[in-house]
Each structure stands twice: as C-alpha cells, then as structure tokens.
Amino acid sequence: MTEELQNDTTEAEEMVMPQADHVFITDETESIDSGKIPVWQQLSLLAVLLFLLLGGVITPKVVALFQTDAEAIPAAVPILQSEADLGPQASNTQSAREPFADITIRAEAAFVWDIQNQRALYKKNEQKPLPLASVTKLMTALVAYEILEEQDLVAIEDEAIRQYGNSGLIQGETFERLALTDLMLMSSSNDGAYALAAAAGNTLSTNGANSFVYAMNIRAQELGLYNTSFKNPTGLDISQTESGAEGSAKDMAFLMEHIVTQKPDILTYTTQNDARVYSADGTYHDTQNTNYYINQIPGLIGSKTGYTDLAGGNLVVAFDAGLNRPIVVAVLGSTRNERFTDVITLVEEAQKLVTQN
C-alpha cells in the first residue's frame, strides 16, 4: 500500500465517532475544513480500496471508472466487428440484403467473375458443359491472333462461303486478319470464322481448318478450360443432336478474362453498335453488332453472342464496374431474348456489390 493510501485510511479511521445512545449532528460536524475530505466520501473511498485489494478480480468496467486517459475509456466498450458479435438475427438480416440473393435468370448456367479480386460473385451450374454456339468465335479469334500477324491476308474461299448464314462476304476477296476478326466477332460471321481458321490452319499443316480446330482444343487445355471442346471454328450445330462446340459458363468467363487481360484489342469492335469494315482491295462491308443491348451495359469492355437450336441463347460480356474493376458475366442455355436480360440482371447485381464494398 502506498503512502498516499495509508494517509487516507488513517484519516478515515480518526473520523469515526464514539458509540453513544444518541448522536447529534451539529454545525461543526457539517462544517469540516475545506482542505479535508468529507467523512462519507472517505468511507466510500475506503470501501472501494478494500474491494480492490481483497476482491481478487478487477473487471474492465471497474477500471474504466477510475481511468482518465481519453484513449483508455473507449477500450472498455466492446466493438462489434463480425456477424458472430451481432448474433444470428443480425446475420440473417445482412444476408437478405446481399446482391444476387433473390434474382431469377432463365439461363441454364451462369458465372460472374471478378477479375481484380479473382473471385466468383455468382454461380449457377457453372461447370456444366453446354453447347457454345457462336461464343466459340472468342477462341477462334484468340488462336488466329496468336498464329497470324495483324496484316496477314486472309482469302474468302468457297468452303467459307458455304457456311450457314450470310454476312455479305464475297468469294475471292481478301481481308487483313485484324479486319476480318473485327467483322467476325461483331456480326458473328460464320464465313469469316471459317476463313480465318483455314488461313491460320494452313500455316500449321495442309489440313487447314481441321488443324486449326486441333489447335483450338490444345489452347483450351493450356488455359485450363477443361470442360471445353471444339469440333469446328464457328460453333454451328453439326446435326440436330451434335453441337459444334461445348464448354462451361465458368470456362467461357475465364476465356474472356484471358482475352481482356492479354489481348484486349481483339474485343474493340464488339463494344460498338455498328461499323464499316474494309477488305484489302478497298471495298467495305457495313456490319451490325449481334448484341443489341450493349448500350445498357455501362463500361462494356467486350461482348460475344451465340445462338443455335441446341445451344439456345448464350452471351458472354466483360465490363468495368468502376475504378478499373473488370467483371465477366457468362450465361449459357438461355433463350434468344432472355440471354440479354439475364446478363443485364447479373451486371446490375455485380454493380451493387461493388458499390457496397
């Protein structure tokens, strides 16, 4: 016990009055010298000191009463920092406000991928292989980019023209690889995709487009797209029961991520509503984007549609959710129209999540 405490205890003991049948409070008892501590306060102080010395445990609340340090006082007040602190009721309330919690989409499979933080924001049958339709052309564009130089000329030959669909290409005309890639991705041109595959494949072997498809499958394995396989460079159905390519929503999101981060110029024209693309001889083709909803996706980085009877409606997009926060949304197995509304729903939910964080 310190000297200060000894003096306080002695003074309190000296002020105890002798036992008597009657105690009279006089003016002198009430008028204690201003330099001294009143009896009742001394007794209270003594009781507290004895409690501190003999009680054995000093709780944070008791200590807080005697602290004067401005930083020490808040430390005695617990701060709730987790859902466990808030209790189950608060946790349930918090979950109910989570983005993606109550949405409904038509797509059979979907995947939303945050590139910056390398985490999935939404998953639905994300690893199930499904027909890809023209989403296949993302891999066609990537492999052609890696095999051919930007100014290499690609001829539109008869086999390309005989592919299903008509994008206005003419047999015998030629395009630089970059220009034909732009036209192919924007208008989902099957003849353009086949022409690119044949030209790039011929640099690998004499098998042309078949060699190119083989290279597409090798590249898929190199990128870790293990639920993806290609049978042609267009994604067109081979028959009523066999698709031209299969892949998962997760794989397509990762393919788009690779293009966005490594070869972003491949996607430049996919963010535009329409464009005029010139062939090597100076003739031009006016083309329109098959994604009719690009203006409803803010910060669009890239986009690719797909639709066949077997696939239904597919769509993969990449967009910037703000402050250089690229996010990829992939939906497979929707309908021709609902693939767009599915993606817009997922884009809006992703933006909410980014805003909250």
C-alpha positions in Angstrom: 0.0 0.0 0.0 1.4 3.4 -0.9 1.9 6.2 1.4 -1.0 8.2 -0.1 -3.4 5.3 0.6 -2.0 4.9 4.2 -2.8 8.5 4.9 -6.3 8.3 3.5 -7.1 5.2 5.6 -5.7 6.7 8.8 -7.7 9.9 8.3 -10.9 7.9 7.8 -10.3 5.9 10.9 -9.7 9.0 13.0 -13.0 10.5 12.0 -15.1 7.5 13.3 -17.2 8.9 16.2 -17.5 7.0 19.6 -20.6 4.8 20.2 -23.5 6.6 22.0 -27.2 6.2 22.5 -27.9 9.4 20.6 -25.8 11.2 18.1 -26.4 14.8 17.5 -25.3 16.4 14.2 -24.0 19.9 15.0 -23.0 22.7 12.7 -19.4 21.8 13.4 -19.9 18.2 12.0 -21.2 19.6 8.8 -18.6 22.4 8.5 -15.5 20.4 8.0 -12.5 22.3 6.9 -12.4 22.8 3.2 -9.0 21.3 3.0 -10.3 17.9 4.2 -12.4 15.2 2.6 -16.0 14.8 4.0 -16.5 11.7 6.2 -18.9 9.9 3.9 -16.6 10.3 0.9 -13.7 8.9 2.9 -15.8 5.9 3.9 -16.8 5.3 0.3 -13.2 5.6 -0.8 -12.1 3.2 1.9 -14.7 0.6 0.8 -13.6 0.8 -2.8 -9.9 0.5 -1.8 -10.7 -2.6 0.3 -12.6 -4.1 -2.5 -9.8 -3.5 -4.9 -7.3 -5.0 -2.5 -9.3 -8.0 -1.4 -11.7 -8.7 -4.2 -9.1 -10.6 -6.3 -10.5 -9.6 -9.7 -10.6 -6.2 -11.2 -13.0 -6.0 -14.1 -12.6 -3.7 -17.1 -15.8 -1.8 -16.1 -14.5 -1.0 -12.6 -11.1 0.1 -14.0 -12.9 2.2 -16.6 -14.5 4.3 -13.8 -11.1 5.4 -12.5 -9.3 5.9 -15.8 -8.8 9.4 -17.0 -6.8 8.6 -20.2 -9.0 9.7 -23.1 -7.9 6.7 -25.3 -8.4 4.1 -22.5 -12.0 4.8 -21.8 -13.4 3.6 -25.2 -11.3 0.5 -25.0 -13.6 -0.8 -22.2 -16.6 -0.6 -24.6 -16.9 -3.7 -26.8 -16.9 -3.1 -30.6 -18.9 -5.5 -32.7 -16.8 -6.4 -35.7 -18.3 -9.6 -37.0 -21.6 -11.4 -37.7 -20.8 -13.6 -34.6 -20.8 -10.4 -32.5 -24.1 -9.2 -34.0 -25.9 -12.5 -33.4 -27.9 -14.8 -35.7 -30.7 -12.4 -36.2 -28.5 -9.6 -37.5 -26.6 -12.1 -39.7 -29.8 -13.2 -41.4 -30.8 -9.5 -41.9 -27.5 -8.8 -43.5 -27.7 -11.8 -45.8 -31.1 -10.8 -47.1 -29.6 -7.6 -48.4 -26.8 -9.4 -50.3 -26.7 -8.8 -54.0 -27.5 -11.9 -56.2 -29.6 -13.3 -53.3 -33.1 -13.1 -54.8 -32.5 -12.9 -58.5 -34.1 -15.2 -61.1 -32.5 -15.9 -64.5 -33.6 -18.1 -67.4 -30.1 -19.3 -68.3 -29.3 -23.0 -67.5 -25.8 -22.0 -66.4 -24.2 -18.7 -65.4 -21.0 -17.4 -63.9 -19.9 -13.9 -62.7 -16.2 -13.4 -62.2 -14.4 -10.5 -60.5 -11.1 -10.3 -62.4 -9.4 -7.9 -60.0 -10.1 -9.9 -56.8 -10.1 -13.3 -58.5 -13.4 -14.5 -57.0 -16.7 -15.7 -58.2 -19.7 -13.4 -57.4 -22.4 -15.7 -58.7 -22.5 -19.3 -59.8 -25.2 -21.5 -61.4 -24.3 -24.9 -62.9 -21.1 -23.1 -63.8 -19.1 -26.2 -64.7 -21.7 -28.0 -66.8 -20.6 -28.4 -70.4 -23.2 -26.9 -72.7 -23.4 -26.1 -76.5 -21.5 -22.9 -77.1 -22.8 -21.7 -80.5 -21.0 -18.6 -81.7 -19.4 -17.9 -78.3 -16.9 -20.4 -79.9 -15.6 -17.5 -82.0 -13.9 -16.0 -79.0 -11.4 -18.9 -79.1 -11.3 -18.7 -82.9 -10.3 -15.0 -82.7 -7.7 -15.7 -80.0 -6.0 -18.6 -81.8 -6.0 -16.7 -85.1 -4.5 -13.7 -83.3 -1.7 -16.0 -82.0 -0.9 -17.7 -85.3 -1.3 -14.9 -87.9 0.2 -11.4 -87.9 -2.2 -8.4 -87.9 -1.7 -7.6 -91.6 -1.6 -11.2 -92.9 -4.1 -11.6 -95.7 -7.0 -14.0 -95.4 -8.8 -15.1 -98.5 -12.6 -15.8 -98.5 -12.8 -19.1 -100.3 -15.7 -21.3 -101.4 -15.7 -23.5 -98.3 -16.1 -20.4 -96.2 -19.0 -19.0 -98.3 -20.8 -22.4 -97.9 -21.0 -22.0 -94.1 -24.5 -21.3 -92.8 -25.5 -17.6 -92.8 -24.7 -14.7 -95.0 -22.6 -11.8 -93.7 -22.1 -10.3 -97.2 -18.6 -11.6 -97.8 -17.7 -12.4 -101.4 -15.7 -15.3 -102.6 -12.2 -14.3 -103.7 -12.0 -11.1 -101.7 -9.3 -10.8 -99.0 -9.0 -9.1 -95.6 -6.3 -8.4 -93.2 -6.5 -10.7 -90.2 -7.4 -7.8 -87.8 -10.2 -6.5 -90.0 -11.8 -9.9 -90.6 -11.6 -10.7 -86.9 -13.5 -7.5 -86.1 -16.2 -8.3 -88.7 -16.4 -11.9 -87.4 -16.9 -11.0 -83.7 -19.3 -8.1 -84.3 -21.6 -9.7 -86.8 -20.9 -13.3 -85.7 -19.9 -14.2 -89.3 -19.6 -17.9 -89.9 -17.9 -17.5 -93.2 -15.4 -15.1 -91.7 -14.7 -17.5 -88.8 -14.1 -20.4 -91.3 -11.9 -18.3 -93.5 -9.7 -17.3 -90.5 -9.5 -20.9 -89.4 -8.5 -22.1 -92.9 -5.8 -19.5 -93.4 -4.3 -20.0 -89.9 -4.6 -23.7 -90.1 -2.7 -23.8 -93.4 0.3 -22.3 -91.7 0.3 -25.3 -89.3 -0.3 -28.1 -91.8 -2.1 -28.9 -95.0 -5.3 -29.7 -93.2 -6.4 -26.1 -93.0 -9.5 -25.6 -90.8 -9.1 -29.1 -89.2 -5.6 -28.3 -88.0 -6.9 -25.0 -86.6 -9.7 -26.8 -84.6 -7.0 -29.1 -83.2 -5.0 -26.0 -82.1 -8.2 -24.6 -80.5 -8.5 -27.6 -78.3 -4.8 -27.6 -77.3 -5.2 -23.9 -76.4 -8.2 -24.6 -74.3 -6.3 -27.2 -72.3 -3.4 -24.7 -71.9 -5.8 -22.1 -70.4 -7.3 -24.7 -68.0 -10.6 -24.8 -69.8 -11.1 -28.5 -69.1 -14.9 -28.6 -69.7 -14.5 -27.2 -73.2 -14.0 -28.9 -76.5 -14.3 -27.7 -80.2 -15.3 -29.6 -83.3 -15.5 -26.6 -85.7 -14.4 -22.9 -85.6 -17.9 -21.5 -85.9 -19.9 -23.1 -83.1 -22.6 -24.2 -85.6 -24.5 -27.3 -84.7 -23.2 -30.3 -86.7 -26.6 -32.1 -86.6 -29.8 -32.0 -84.6 -28.1 -33.8 -81.8 -24.4 -32.8 -82.0 -23.1 -29.3 -81.3 -20.1 -27.7 -82.9 -18.5 -26.9 -79.5 -19.2 -27.4 -75.8 -18.0 -25.5 -72.8 -19.0 -24.4 -69.3 -20.0 -20.9 -68.2 -17.0 -20.8 -66.0 -14.6 -21.7 -68.8 -16.1 -19.1 -71.1 -15.7 -16.5 -68.3 -12.0 -17.5 -67.9 -11.5 -17.4 -71.7 -13.0 -13.8 -71.8 -10.7 -12.9 -68.8 -7.7 -14.1 -70.7 -8.6 -12.0 -73.8 -9.4 -8.9 -71.7 -6.1 -9.0 -69.8 -3.8 -10.3 -72.6 -5.3 -9.4 -76.0 -7.9 -6.7 -75.3 -7.7 -5.2 -78.9 -9.5 -8.4 -80.1 -12.7 -7.0 -78.5 -12.6 -3.4 -79.7 -15.3 -3.7 -82.3 -17.6 -5.8 -80.0 -18.4 -2.6 -78.0 -19.8 -0.7 -81.0 -23.3 -0.8 -82.4 -22.1 -0.9 -86.0 -19.0 -0.4 -88.1 -17.7 -0.3 -91.6 -15.0 -2.9 -92.3 -12.8 -2.7 -95.4 -11.3 -5.5 -97.3 -7.8 -5.4 -98.7 -8.9 -4.2 -102.1 -10.8 -1.2 -100.6 -14.4 -2.4 -100.7 -16.3 -2.2 -97.5 -18.9 -4.1 -95.5 -21.3 -2.4 -93.1 -21.9 -4.6 -90.2 -24.1 -4.5 -87.0 -23.4 -5.9 -83.5 -25.4 -9.0 -82.7 -25.5 -7.8 -79.1 -28.4 -5.4 -79.3 -28.2 -4.4 -75.7 -24.6 -3.1 -75.5 -25.8 0.4 -74.6 -27.5 -1.0 -71.5 -24.2 -2.3 -70.1 -22.1 0.6 -68.7 -18.4 0.3 -69.1 -18.6 -2.5 -71.6 -15.2 -4.0 -72.5 -16.1 -6.8 -74.7 -19.1 -9.0 -75.8 -19.9 -12.1 -77.7 -23.3 -13.6 -78.5 -24.3 -17.1 -79.5 -27.4 -18.9 -80.6 -28.3 -22.2 -82.2 -31.2 -24.7 -81.8 -29.1 -26.9 -79.5 -27.5 -24.1 -77.5 -30.3 -21.7 -77.1 -29.2 -18.2 -76.2 -25.7 -17.6 -75.0 -23.9 -14.4 -74.1 -20.5 -13.5 -72.5 -19.6 -9.9 -71.6 -16.9 -8.1 -69.8 -17.5 -4.7 -68.3 -15.8 -2.2 -65.9 -17.9 -1.9 -62.8 -16.0 1.2 -61.8 -12.5 2.3 -60.9 -10.8 -0.3 -63.2 -12.8 -3.2 -61.8 -13.3 -5.6 -64.7 -16.0 -8.2 -64.3 -17.0 -11.0 -66.6 -20.6 -12.3 -67.0 -21.3 -15.6 -68.8 -24.7 -17.1 -69.4 -25.4 -20.3 -71.4 -28.6 -22.1 -72.3 -31.0 -19.1 -72.1 -33.3 -18.1 -74.9 -32.7 -15.8 -77.8 -34.1 -12.7 -76.0 -33.6 -13.7 -72.3 -29.9 -14.1 -72.7 -29.7 -10.3 -72.8 -32.0 -9.7 -69.8 -30.2 -12.4 -67.9 -26.8 -10.7 -68.4 -28.2 -7.2 -67.6 -29.7 -8.6 -64.3 -26.3 -10.1 -63.4 -24.5 -6.9 -64.4 -26.7 -4.8 -62.2 -26.2 -7.1 -59.2 -22.5 -7.0 -59.7 -22.5 -3.2 -59.7 -24.5 -3.2 -56.4 -21.9 -5.5 -54.8 -19.0 -3.3 -56.0 -20.8 -0.2 -54.7 -21.4 -1.7 -51.3 -17.8 -2.8 -51.0 
